[in-house]
Amino acid sequence: MLADTTLNQITPELRHRQGRVEAAVFGKRALEPLAAIEDATERKHEEKRVLSHYFDLPVDRIIMLDQVHGFDCVRVGAVDLPSRPLLYAKADATMTTEKDVLLVIRTADCLPVFFHTEGTSGDVLIGALHAGWRGLTRGIVSHVTSMAYHTIDRAMRMKLDMSEPLHIFPGPYIPGSAYEVGPEVACHFPLTHPQQGGKSLLDLYNNARWLFGESLKGKNVQYEDPFGVVADNEGLRDRFFSHRRGDTGRNLNVIRITEAAHG
């Protein structure tokens, strides 16, 4: 168990605030103290403690999924809180309209995608999804966007102030220049770069954004890059865990709705 003095020193690598929405990514520097924990369950408990301490939230308001590279998304409502002690559900995406509920996606090469409605006033929807190549081919983008717009449309019918646009942005992931896949994977994606020997380079976010575009035609959407991932994913790479590079740690990609808007 990490000492309080260690917890006090842990801060995210990346942080973004817009209105009442706060998102952050904890990477190698922040989570290196957990590297010595070999038991996976114990490590996840400590990850929750880290997040609880930093955001000053009860552990039972931190939603950590049992990610399975699928397409399921869970919507966390007031009746679902307090959450389960460790893993909330077998799913790869989650969303909520509840304040001070921290949604967590764990990654180490796969693509985390954040989304939220306009966060300056009124009701806010936030969400995050875990998009590896399997999840993308299994339809996680279309499933999540369908659930998100069902929630938005219902809010509008109830005269709630949940305004568009829907903001979408990526967290750090393996750069396309480093992600080589075989033809059995590349054949599922519209945007690849063929290499010698039948291999291809695959950029997960470029393909995810194409899928978002297909799913959200006619919708008011803004694609953003507050973490600088699109601008310089290569430059960010060494700051985050990578399974392909032999790391055992996981990056923690988190988002929440705060009580008051940030300036």
Summary of the structure (lengths in Angstrom):
residues: 263
radius of gyration: 17.9
end to end distance: 35.4
largest distance: 56.9
contacts: 878
relative contact order: 0.20
helix: 35%
strand: 26%
